[in-house]
Every structure is written in structure tokens, then in C-alpha cells.
Amino acid sequence: MKHSLSYYITLLILKLMRAKSHFSKDPIDLKLFRKNDLHTLDSGFFKKHRLEKFKVLDTHITATGTNSDADKLIIFIHGGAFISGPGLHHWQTMKEMAQQTNQIVWLCDYPKAPENQIGTISENIDATYHKALEKFKPSNICLIGDSVGGLLITALVQRLIRQHKAVPKKIILVTPVMDSSMSNPDIEKLEAKDPILAKKGVLSAKKMCSGALDLQDPMISPLYGSFEGFPPTTLLLAQRDIMYPDGKLAAAKLEKAAVQLQVIDEVGMPHIWPFLPVMKEGKQALKQIISTLKV
């Protein structure tokens, strides 16, 4: 498959930024990962179209939209290895979704590890979804998340189904973490090709978040939970991403559960490629995501 010039420029930028080396340390460097966190953005589009800011438990939510009366909601759960975020790329993605869908978007800045662990983080995700149900019908709510954001969404849906509660209209999982134990042997085979992630640092971050919980508990590794009853799901997988092997296993479980499933499986793409700036292939993938959100 032929890739764009911007694809190779992006790989070069990632190399110059030493992205992979930052994920190669145990313990992972919290200060380094948090230096680019952007917890608010009040300029340009967001100054004009920010609808409100509010808090649910310890989660700070920024609501943005071009139509304040919209009856449809996108809940955006960002990635960041549980330890950081959101970053500028999340705000830029939120802007694109709000502009192009005419829906309201909530960017959810949830509490992070190691100060908070998976139980507390999950409580915050649950409370945020239930807060949304106060104003929006579940059939008008879509959830999207990248990396551990995809993990948190998947685990949320599993809890909702177990508790016989209403699930959202659809979910979109962008290169999600599905197994925090990182025990799949195919990960090591792929690691040398991944330009961003390394198993050592990813596992370090997951251990910071899990506390006393087993890393294969479905709360932090939804691959080991049930996918029966899931809403329509779009799953974006990148073949140069160490999350790819577990993403494929999740896709197989979703198919076995007869879930309405769309899989976008891209050759040569790195982790969270639809949210990376510059890259033509990322922009094309984000366009696909937005088309899915509009339906």
C-alpha cells in the first residue's frame, strides 16, 4: 500500500520527538507525559462555541457545539495511558466533530493515575454517562474514545449491560487498549515496528492505574468481559500499533456476539492515527469517523 508524503513526515516527527523512547521506561515518566496536557482551551473556535464547563464527580467536562439546541451528544473520552491528557490533538478532534456533525460534544477530562486508580476513574465515567442521560436519550448519545479512552468506553458498556441499563446508540473505539496485562505474545513481535508505543512503559502506566486489581480484570482489560448486547461498534485498528493484536481479538469477540460491527483495519498506521495532525491518512480516517457519527 502506497502512503502519502505526510505519512513519512509524521513518522519522522515521531522519531525526532523520541515518542517511543518515552514509552520505554519503567516507571514511566509522569512529568514528561503531562507537560503537554491541555486542560482547557478558550481561544478561537472554543471561545465562540463553548457552551459550558461543568464537573461530574472529579471529571471536568467541556461542552462544545455550533448548535446549543442540538438533541444529539458525542461523549469523547480521551486517551493518555491513564496518566495524562487531554492533549491538543484531542481538542482539535473535538473541534472537527462539533463543526461537522452539528452535535454537542463533551470532552471529559477524568481523574488520572497514579493519584487515582481504575475504580475511581470508572466511577467518574459511569457518572458522566448517567449525567448525559438527564438531558439526552440514549438513542441520541454516541461515545468515542482513543487508546485507554476506548478501554473505558468498552468497560462502561459492559457494566451497563450487566446492570440492565440503557446503552448508547453507538460507540467508536480508536486503537483501543483491550488488555492492560499486555500478555499477548504477538505484541513483542510487533513492538519493533511501532513508532510510538513500547510495552515496558505502557505496562508501567497500567500498573499505576490498576492498584490491587488484577490486570486481567475486565474493569481494566475489557477483552476478558462479555461483548453480548453491545450497541453498533466502529473499531479502528492500526497495524503498526502494539495494541493491534488485542484489537483483533476484540473484533473476533464482537463478531461472535453478533454485534453490528465496522472494522477499519489500516496497514502501516501507528497508534491513534486518526487524531494525528498533518498526516493525510489520519484526516481521511477522521472523516470516516465523522461520517459514522452523523448517521
C-alpha positions, 0 to 999 in steps of 0.5 A, spaced: 500 500 500 502 506 497 502 512 503 502 519 502 508 524 503 505 526 510 505 519 512 513 519 512 513 526 515 509 524 521 513 518 522 519 522 522 516 527 527 515 521 531 522 519 531 525 526 532 520 527 538 523 520 541 515 518 542 517 511 543 523 512 547 518 515 552 514 509 552 520 505 554 521 506 561 519 503 567 516 507 571 514 511 566 515 518 566 509 522 569 512 529 568 514 528 561 507 525 559 503 531 562 507 537 560 503 537 554 496 536 557 491 541 555 486 542 560 482 547 557 482 551 551 478 558 550 481 561 544 478 561 537 473 556 535 472 554 543 471 561 545 465 562 540 462 555 541 463 553 548 457 552 551 459 550 558 464 547 563 461 543 568 464 537 573 461 530 574 464 527 580 472 529 579 471 529 571 471 536 568 467 536 562 467 541 556 461 542 552 462 544 545 457 545 539 455 550 533 448 548 535 446 549 543 439 546 541 442 540 538 438 533 541 444 529 539 451 528 544 458 525 542 461 523 549 469 523 547 473 520 552 480 521 551 486 517 551 493 518 555 495 511 558 491 513 564 496 518 566 495 524 562 491 528 557 487 531 554 492 533 549 491 538 543 490 533 538 484 531 542 481 538 542 482 539 535 478 532 534 473 535 538 473 541 534 472 537 527 466 533 530 462 539 533 463 543 526 461 537 522 456 533 525 452 539 528 452 535 535 454 537 542 460 534 544 463 533 551 470 532 552 471 529 559 477 530 562 477 524 568 481 523 574 488 520 572 493 515 575 497 514 579 493 519 584 487 515 582 486 508 580 481 504 575 475 504 580 475 511 581 476 513 574 470 508 572 466 511 577 467 518 574 465 515 567 459 511 569 457 518 572 458 522 566 454 517 562 448 517 567 449 525 567 448 525 559 442 521 560 438 527 564 438 531 558 439 526 552 436 519 550 440 514 549 438 513 542 441 520 541 448 519 545 454 516 541 461 515 545 468 515 542 474 514 545 482 513 543 487 508 546 485 507 554 479 512 552 476 506 548 478 501 554 473 505 558 468 506 553 468 498 552 468 497 560 462 502 561 458 498 556 459 492 559 457 494 566 451 497 563 449 491 560 450 487 566 446 492 570 440 492 565 441 499 563 440 503 557 446 503 552 448 508 547 446 508 540 453 507 538 460 507 540 467 508 536 473 505 539 480 508 536 486 503 537 483 501 543 487 498 549 483 491 550 488 488 555 492 492 560 496 485 562 499 486 555 500 478 555 499 477 548 505 474 545 504 477 538 505 484 541 513 483 542 513 481 535 510 487 533 513 492 538 519 493 533 515 496 528 511 501 532 513 508 532 510 510 538 508 505 543 513 500 547 510 495 552 515 496 558 512 503 559 505 502 557 505 496 562 508 501 567 502 506 566 497 500 567 500 498 573 499 505 576 492 505 574 490 498 576 492 498 584 490 491 587 486 489 581 488 484 577 490 486 570 486 481 567 480 484 570 475 486 565 474 493 569 481 494 566 482 489 560 475 489 557 477 483 552 476 478 558 468 481 559 462 479 555 461 483 548 453 480 548 448 486 547 453 491 545 450 497 541 453 498 533 461 498 534 466 502 529 473 499 531 479 502 528 485 498 528 492 500 526 497 495 524 503 498 526 500 499 533 502 494 539 495 494 541 493 491 534 493 484 536 488 485 542 484 489 537 483 483 533 481 479 538 476 484 540 473 484 533 473 476 533 469 477 540 464 482 537 463 478 531 461 472 535 456 476 539 453 478 533 454 485 534 453 490 528 460 491 527 465 496 522 472 494 522 477 499 519 483 495 519 489 500 516 496 497 514 502 501 516 498 506 521 501 507 528 497 508 534 491 513 534 492 515 527 486 518 526 487 524 531 494 525 528 495 532 525 498 533 518 498 526 516 493 525 510 491 518 512 489 520 519 484 526 516 481 521 511 480 516 517 477 522 521 472 523 516 470 516 516 469 517 523 465 523 522 461 520 517 459 514 522 457 519 527 452 523 523 448 517 521 
